[in-house]
Amino acid sequence: MKQNNFSKKRIIHLCVVIFIVVILILIAAALMFKYQVEGEQNLPFNLSQINVISTAESDLTEGKDESWNAGIMQKNDIYFVIEKNSGYKKQDAIKKISFNNFQIVKSNNDMVIDIYKPEETVNDYSYTDEYKIQNNLEYVGAQETNIETLQINNQGGVIGFSVTASNIGEYVFTENEKLPSDGRLLAKAGINLEDIKFQISFDLIIETESENKFKANIVLDLPTGDITENGVETMQDTELNNIIFKRF
């Protein structure tokens, strides 16, 4: 009888242990799922805004019979505002901000998509091979932001790059014809806005002096707004609902 009671107690004890283990596994799984959905909640530095300015411009070449050809390039200047998290209690500084793993997710196959770093300021771009980047752009933490040397203030600043779409068409015009110098040029050339829309994906990595690294994937639909009608369109995103930073 005593042996029977002992066996029952062992079984009960084993069931309790199994129950506790299952609960712990479920809690761990729930925490992992929460992290995958919400990401890091207390970064030392936050991405607080993404701003996009979309328009178009042309380069002119002389044609035949007193006509000119306006080759059209659609461009999107993208700005990222990095700010120190006032709720983060430890001392830290930006070591590096990186953009990499650029992917064109969706586009018209005829378009040529290029990415350029700024020339001297975050508002100044020279669309030449010298400033074209391939798959990686780095801003190094420094005492102050200096776009020309790809530096960002180690406590935060505004950095960015420009994404262009070329080989989308041209417009032939006469010497005395007035030509728009913005996105309305697309409508003038009969280019449909839907035909030049594309989607770009890339990773943004914040690396700090304390050797923490946080990465988020960002997807943007470009160009923003209806530049064929309004010429220049802007987008400011401060919610950033779909951008999730995780340690790696």
Salt bridges, closest charged atoms under 4 A:
GLU38 OE1 - LYS34 NZ 2.92
GLU40 OE2 - ARG247 NE 3.28
GLU57 OE1 - LYS75 NZ 3.00
ASP114 OD1 - LYS132 NZ 3.81
ASP129 OD1 - LYS132 NZ 3.33
GLU138 OE2 - LYS96 NZ 3.82
GLU177 OE2 - LYS188 NZ 3.73
ASP182 OD2 - ARG184 NH2 2.95
GLU194 OE2 - LYS197 NZ 3.05
GLU207 OE2 - LYS95 NZ 3.73
GLU211 OE2 - LYS95 NZ 3.54
